[in-house]
Amino acid sequence: MLTKDFPVFDCDAHINDPHTIWSEYVEPKYRELVRASFWKDGEQSYVNGRTAVPAGTKSDVAKSISYNPATVAGPGMGDKRILRRLQQMKLTPEQKDYLDHKGAEDGAARLPDMDLMGIDQVLVIPTMIVNSFIYMENVDAANALARAYNNWVYDYCKPSRERLYGAAILPLQNPLYSVREIERVRKMGFPVGLIRPSDAKGLYPNRINAAGVDSPGIRGYSMDAVYRAFEETGLVVGMHTLPITSVAGSLEAKATMDSPSQFLHRTREPDGRYVDIQTMGFVWEGATWLAQVLLSGFLDRYPRLKMAIFETNATWALQIIENCDRLFKLYRNERKVSAKRLPSEAFAQQCVIGFESDEKPVFRLWEQFQDVGIWASDAYHHDGSGAWEALNYMAKETGVVG
């Protein structure tokens, strides 16, 4: 039987965004504005009043024969054979409710699950908000919803401030609003602020001189100001991937793509061979972002910035970083801004990257990840698992635990 005598921090776990964020935490004067921009009720979610997006609601689950994939992976669910078996079963409402782990919406309920999963502390990250928030067109609505979510997750963590930590969402549609929210959440004790490596509304987040999607007249505020605020406050940049799905509209019809993950969608046979966009989408989003920040001098511009890369897997990063070192030298004359450090040096000094329990190569290459790899459960999502599963893989791959 596995045991441990060290604390485990889970760097990337999820909540299932409850309706109360909208119904109770959005300030009353902004509710109609948010309702028209991104609203979730008991049945469905809509972005900009016209695009239906996944909601993760109980009614969604009630219409299916199976469990809620956003809340199922709690204690004892790390064995994927169990989930595959459950997918093939017609579950009763009582069975669905049992598999719907209440810790996905209630911090107090999460604590005993963490005890059983061998997790001492956790950083919680939203689910559908990560997917859809960046497509909100109204900047005031985005700002109001960001504040609402951050206030909600702050209360979610109240049962144990020493064990539960929230990652803040930021209204990146407007750099000035983002700077203010960075300063506010840092004072509240948040350790991380989230960004997405997606070109939503024509604004990829490394475009530091861009003023924002809908931010006319904001003098002196651009994405550069946002990253300066990260530096000055000590808030960690949490770059979280999530392959673009329905929010961007008809993926085949659009002339441009918002994410490299959409290559998979465009190259499939809709009525024949199908490859789920999630298979490589997380990795491609992460690799594109990392190549941008390592080769462009981004980290030299913000030398005090700390960045955590979430939900991309980690094994690929070794090859990307090594290749970036070679390209950094090869294209030195083509670089338009100053960059003094090799990508591998900048990454080691400023970045960490998350890996999950079943990513066996990370354990085999532990010497290369020991200073930059951070473990994530991804609970309660269907592919998540606890610390015991990770330790079991570690023991099998290395013969060492601890």
C-alpha positions as MATLAB code, in Angstrom:
seq = 'MLTKDFPVFDCDAHINDPHTIWSEYVEPKYRELVRASFWKDGEQSYVNGRTAVPAGTKSDVAKSISYNPATVAGPGMGDKRILRRLQQMKLTPEQKDYLDHKGAEDGAARLPDMDLMGIDQVLVIPTMIVNSFIYMENVDAANALARAYNNWVYDYCKPSRERLYGAAILPLQNPLYSVREIERVRKMGFPVGLIRPSDAKGLYPNRINAAGVDSPGIRGYSMDAVYRAFEETGLVVGMHTLPITSVAGSLEAKATMDSPSQFLHRTREPDGRYVDIQTMGFVWEGATWLAQVLLSGFLDRYPRLKMAIFETNATWALQIIENCDRLFKLYRNERKVSAKRLPSEAFAQQCVIGFESDEKPVFRLWEQFQDVGIWASDAYHHDGSGAWEALNYMAKETGVVG';
ca = [
       0.000    0.000    0.000;
       1.358    3.410   -0.980;
       1.985    6.017    1.691;
       3.476    9.508    1.646;
       5.145   11.754    4.189;
       5.170   14.953    2.113;
       2.461   17.465    1.131;
       0.915   17.360   -2.341;
      -0.130   20.549   -4.132;
      -2.564   20.086   -7.009;
      -1.829   22.895   -9.488;
      -4.821   22.442  -11.785;
      -8.189   21.132  -10.670;
     -11.619   22.370  -11.637;
     -14.954   23.551  -10.398;
     -18.172   23.211  -12.392;
     -19.263   26.834  -12.760;
     -22.556   27.033  -10.814;
     -25.509   29.195  -11.821;
     -25.114   31.157   -8.575;
     -22.139   33.001  -10.104;
     -24.621   34.687  -12.428;
     -27.728   34.791  -10.247;
     -26.109   35.940   -6.983;
     -22.604   37.282   -7.634;
     -23.069   39.447  -10.722;
     -23.837   42.918   -9.394;
     -27.549   43.759   -9.965;
     -26.831   46.810  -12.120;
     -24.857   44.646  -14.570;
     -27.100   41.564  -14.713;
     -29.006   42.471  -17.860;
     -25.765   43.430  -19.570;
     -24.152   40.131  -18.584;
     -27.335   38.258  -19.534;
     -26.952   39.574  -23.078;
     -23.229   38.719  -23.163;
     -22.637   35.397  -21.365;
     -25.321   33.874  -19.210;
     -25.881   30.471  -17.671;
     -29.182   29.272  -16.303;
     -30.422   25.852  -15.269;
     -30.746   24.668  -18.844;
     -28.201   26.304  -21.150;
     -25.473   28.904  -21.602;
     -25.348   31.563  -24.298;
     -22.522   33.836  -25.422;
     -23.391   37.267  -26.818;
     -27.059   36.324  -26.735;
     -26.847   34.098  -29.796;
     -24.352   31.237  -29.467;
     -25.341   28.250  -27.348;
     -22.373   26.727  -25.528;
     -21.985   23.742  -23.170;
     -23.270   24.503  -19.700;
     -22.418   21.415  -17.643;
     -25.831   21.596  -15.979;
     -27.777   18.828  -14.292;
     -30.357   19.056  -17.073;
     -27.624   18.224  -19.606;
     -26.832   15.090  -17.627;
     -30.501   14.208  -17.152;
     -30.921   14.055  -20.939;
     -28.015   11.624  -21.287;
     -27.686    8.070  -20.060;
     -24.332    8.703  -18.436;
     -22.539   10.831  -15.838;
     -21.493   14.482  -15.881;
     -17.925   14.454  -17.298;
     -17.134   17.709  -15.469;
     -17.808   16.313  -11.991;
     -17.245   12.551  -12.094;
     -13.535   12.034  -11.296;
     -13.471   12.132   -7.526;
     -12.039    9.605   -5.053;
     -11.641    6.123   -6.494;
     -12.363    7.196  -10.067;
      -8.773    7.296  -11.295;
      -9.141    3.885  -12.953;
     -10.394    4.736  -16.443;
     -11.750    1.204  -16.880;
     -14.445    2.131  -14.378;
     -15.435    5.206  -16.374;
     -15.513    3.280  -19.651;
     -17.825    0.743  -18.045;
     -20.062    3.481  -16.667;
     -20.261    5.110  -20.105;
     -21.827    1.937  -21.452;
     -24.421    1.716  -18.693;
     -27.787    3.421  -18.417;
     -27.475    5.081  -15.040;
     -30.384    5.866  -12.752;
     -30.906    9.433  -11.490;
     -29.634    8.283   -8.087;
     -26.459    6.840   -9.616;
     -25.863   10.025  -11.612;
     -26.272   12.084   -8.457;
     -23.800    9.853   -6.589;
     -21.213   10.386   -9.340;
     -21.848   14.142   -9.358;
     -19.200   15.168   -6.826;
     -20.522   18.103   -4.842;
     -17.008   19.454   -4.276;
     -17.167   20.790   -7.834;
     -19.414   23.574   -6.512;
     -18.900   23.486   -2.735;
     -15.471   24.041   -1.187;
     -16.439   22.377    2.101;
     -17.478   19.231    0.214;
     -14.195   19.217   -1.692;
     -12.018   18.908    1.416;
     -12.917   15.286    2.323;
     -12.502   14.324   -1.341;
      -9.016   15.850   -1.259;
      -8.199   13.832    1.862;
      -9.172   10.603    0.108;
      -7.277   11.571   -3.065;
      -4.040   12.388   -1.206;
      -4.225   16.111   -2.025;
      -3.232   18.629    0.634;
      -3.713   21.885   -1.290;
      -5.335   22.748   -4.603;
      -5.621   25.538   -7.159;
      -9.150   25.527   -8.597;
      -9.894   26.726  -12.119;
     -13.280   27.215  -13.821;
     -14.516   24.958  -16.610;
     -16.980   26.403  -19.124;
     -15.977   29.960  -18.249;
     -12.464   29.138  -19.473;
     -14.015   27.976  -22.735;
     -16.381   30.850  -23.431;
     -15.367   33.967  -21.500;
     -12.839   35.250  -24.045;
     -15.598   35.560  -26.663;
     -17.666   38.083  -24.705;
     -17.976   41.158  -26.902;
     -19.103   43.712  -24.326;
     -16.128   44.743  -22.198;
     -18.242   46.032  -19.304;
     -20.099   42.731  -19.136;
     -16.793   40.842  -19.218;
     -15.487   42.970  -16.372;
     -18.647   42.402  -14.317;
     -18.570   38.630  -14.856;
     -14.859   38.430  -14.024;
     -15.483   40.203  -10.726;
     -18.478   37.960  -10.036;
     -16.553   34.750  -10.653;
     -13.565   35.886   -8.629;
     -15.796   36.871   -5.709;
     -17.597   33.528   -5.929;
     -14.409   31.439   -5.967;
     -13.031   33.513   -3.093;
     -16.065   32.421   -1.062;
     -15.689   28.851   -2.374;
     -12.253   28.765   -0.739;
     -13.485   30.076    2.634;
     -13.796   26.632    4.295;
      -9.977   26.389    4.290;
      -7.822   29.275    3.120;
      -4.759   27.092    3.800;
      -5.899   24.341    1.407;
      -8.135   25.918   -1.234;
      -6.858   28.556   -3.661;
      -8.622   30.165   -6.606;
      -7.250   31.190   -9.993;
      -8.738   34.507  -11.081;
     -10.220   35.193  -14.499;
      -9.383   38.523  -16.111;
     -11.362   40.708  -18.555;
      -8.583   40.751  -21.144;
     -10.979   42.351  -23.625;
      -9.986   45.589  -21.867;
      -6.421   46.018  -20.539;
      -7.351   48.753  -18.064;
     -10.057   46.594  -16.498;
      -7.576   43.705  -16.391;
      -4.945   45.768  -14.572;
      -7.508   46.825  -11.985;
      -8.706   43.248  -11.488;
      -5.136   41.959  -11.159;
      -4.515   44.486   -8.403;
      -7.830   43.672   -6.690;
      -7.515   39.881   -6.670;
      -3.893   40.003   -5.560;
      -4.940   42.002   -2.509;
      -7.556   39.299   -1.851;
      -4.806   36.661   -1.809;
      -5.227   35.054   -5.231;
      -1.971   33.440   -6.431;
      -2.766   33.097  -10.166;
      -4.524   35.010  -12.958;
      -5.622   33.109  -16.061;
      -5.072   33.760  -19.759;
      -5.904   31.639  -22.816;
      -3.498   31.021  -25.730;
      -6.221   31.767  -28.271;
      -6.619   34.464  -30.898;
     -10.110   35.409  -29.720;
     -11.489   38.454  -31.527;
      -8.137   38.947  -33.253;
      -6.091   39.476  -30.113;
      -3.525   36.792  -29.317;
      -2.354   37.532  -25.759;
       1.333   38.063  -26.595;
       0.461   41.156  -28.660;
       1.721   43.472  -25.982;
       1.115   46.725  -27.853;
      -2.516   45.965  -28.677;
      -5.071   48.011  -26.763;
      -7.780   45.364  -26.680;
     -10.739   44.106  -28.633;
     -13.077   46.967  -27.846;
     -11.031   49.519  -25.950;
     -11.007   52.813  -27.871;
      -9.511   55.787  -26.117;
      -7.545   53.869  -23.479;
      -4.305   55.794  -23.483;
      -1.286   54.121  -21.987;
      -3.057   50.804  -21.441;
      -2.272   47.780  -23.559;
      -1.389   44.158  -22.922;
       2.027   45.469  -21.908;
       0.338   47.152  -18.941;
      -1.323   43.842  -18.052;
       1.977   41.965  -17.907;
       3.582   44.838  -15.981;
       0.769   44.480  -13.448;
       1.465   40.748  -13.188;
       5.113   41.575  -12.489;
       4.456   44.321   -9.983;
       1.864   42.412   -7.959;
       3.574   39.015   -8.087;
       0.432   37.377   -9.489;
       1.444   34.324  -11.532;
       0.361   34.163  -15.185;
      -1.654   30.962  -15.522;
      -1.720   30.017  -19.204;
      -4.529   27.456  -19.468;
      -5.307   25.702  -22.740;
      -8.723   24.456  -23.833;
      -9.256   23.527  -27.482;
     -11.689   25.827  -29.257;
     -15.003   24.126  -29.964;
     -18.427   25.638  -30.545;
     -17.847   29.166  -29.292;
     -15.972   30.441  -32.311;
     -18.945   29.651  -34.537;
     -18.830   27.382  -37.552;
     -15.227   26.239  -37.678;
     -15.432   25.160  -41.307;
     -16.986   28.452  -42.410;
     -14.511   30.829  -40.780;
     -11.706   32.167  -42.951;
      -9.330   32.327  -39.993;
      -8.757   30.168  -36.945;
      -8.661   31.182  -33.311;
      -6.487   28.283  -32.150;
      -4.026   25.786  -33.637;
      -6.261   23.086  -32.165;
      -8.762   23.811  -34.940;
      -6.493   22.169  -37.521;
      -7.777   18.818  -36.280;
     -11.375   19.873  -36.731;
     -10.778   21.136  -40.257;
      -8.945   18.032  -41.449;
     -11.441   15.467  -40.237;
     -14.136   13.767  -42.311;
     -17.400   14.988  -40.756;
     -19.259   11.865  -41.858;
     -16.346    9.473  -41.680;
     -12.996    9.459  -39.948;
     -13.257   11.637  -36.875;
     -10.497   12.710  -34.517;
     -11.563   14.518  -31.363;
     -10.117   18.021  -31.246;
      -8.959   17.365  -27.674;
      -6.459   14.673  -28.668;
      -3.765   17.125  -29.740;
      -5.457   20.482  -29.229;
      -4.151   21.042  -25.704;
      -0.582   20.303  -26.794;
      -0.720   22.451  -29.924;
      -2.100   25.435  -28.034;
       0.624   25.085  -25.420;
       3.433   24.602  -27.931;
       2.364   27.627  -29.982;
       2.248   29.839  -26.910;
       5.565   28.603  -25.558;
       7.356   29.109  -28.878;
       6.018   32.677  -29.009;
       7.201   33.675  -25.551;
      10.557   31.872  -25.751;
      11.697   33.064  -29.179;
      10.328   36.611  -29.139;
      12.147   38.005  -26.121;
       8.861   38.177  -24.190;
      10.362   36.842  -20.954;
      13.354   39.190  -21.172;
      10.919   42.084  -21.433;
       9.228   40.883  -18.218;
      12.083   39.297  -16.229;
      10.157   39.226  -12.928;
       7.118   37.547  -14.470;
       6.279   34.029  -13.293;
       4.271   31.787  -15.598;
       2.569   28.426  -15.075;
       1.462   26.448  -18.132;
      -1.657   24.403  -17.364;
      -3.349   21.422  -19.033;
      -1.034   20.952  -21.988;
       0.779   17.820  -20.843;
       4.501   18.364  -20.359;
       6.615   15.800  -22.205;
       6.557   17.730  -25.489;
       8.055   20.815  -23.810;
      11.530   19.276  -23.609;
      11.795   18.942  -27.382;
      10.250   22.366  -28.009;
      12.646   24.096  -25.604;
      15.684   22.341  -27.048;
      14.589   23.232  -30.574;
      13.921   26.829  -29.522;
      17.500   27.097  -28.236;
      18.753   26.105  -31.696;
      16.375   28.463  -33.503;
      17.138   31.292  -31.070;
      20.736   31.245  -32.289;
      19.900   30.532  -35.922;
      17.469   33.456  -36.265;
      19.305   35.887  -34.025;
      19.611   38.500  -36.794;
      15.909   38.301  -37.643;
      14.746   39.008  -34.099;
      13.298   42.523  -33.832;
      13.603   42.948  -30.056;
      16.358   42.228  -27.584;
      16.569   38.784  -26.013;
      19.601   37.909  -23.921;
      18.890   34.455  -22.530;
      18.525   31.146  -24.265;
      14.921   29.887  -24.182;
      15.960   27.033  -21.891;
      17.462   29.516  -19.426;
      14.432   31.813  -19.466;
      12.047   28.881  -19.052;
      13.990   27.444  -16.116;
      14.051   30.811  -14.355;
      10.461   31.933  -14.934;
       8.205   29.022  -15.900;
       6.680   25.794  -14.659;
       4.510   23.329  -16.574;
       1.764   21.020  -15.371;
       1.596   17.272  -15.911;
      -1.071   14.737  -14.976;
      -0.932   11.401  -13.205;
      -0.763    9.154  -16.273;
       1.948   11.071  -18.149;
       4.521    8.330  -17.739;
       7.406    9.973  -19.668;
       7.534   12.768  -17.082;
       8.274   10.219  -14.364;
      10.898    8.488  -16.500;
      12.535   11.865  -17.221;
      12.122   13.126  -13.673;
      15.587   14.694  -13.498;
      14.641   17.084  -16.308;
      11.278   17.952  -14.752;
      12.143   18.053  -11.059;
      12.497   21.856  -10.976;
       9.871   22.834  -13.568;
       7.170   20.136  -13.468;
       4.074   20.610  -11.288;
       1.459   17.906  -10.782;
      -2.228   18.363  -11.634;
      -5.182   16.129  -10.827;
      -7.574   17.738  -13.362;
     -10.354   16.642  -10.995;
     -13.279   16.523  -11.181;
     -13.047   16.208  -14.964;
     -13.517   12.713  -16.372;
      -9.812   12.294  -17.185;
      -8.698   13.396  -13.722;
      -7.179   11.307  -10.933;
      -5.724   11.709   -7.468;
      -2.228   11.776   -6.019;
      -2.289    8.055   -5.254;
      -2.619    7.226   -8.947;
       0.302    9.554   -9.706;
       2.448    7.958   -7.010;
       1.585    4.520   -8.324;
       2.728    5.490  -11.830;
       5.859    7.056  -10.355;
       6.699    3.893   -8.463;
       6.221    1.724  -11.555;
       8.223    3.975  -13.877;
      11.115    4.883  -11.572;
      11.029    2.485   -8.643;
      11.065    5.545   -6.405;
       8.337    7.288   -4.423;
       9.199   10.587   -2.749;
];
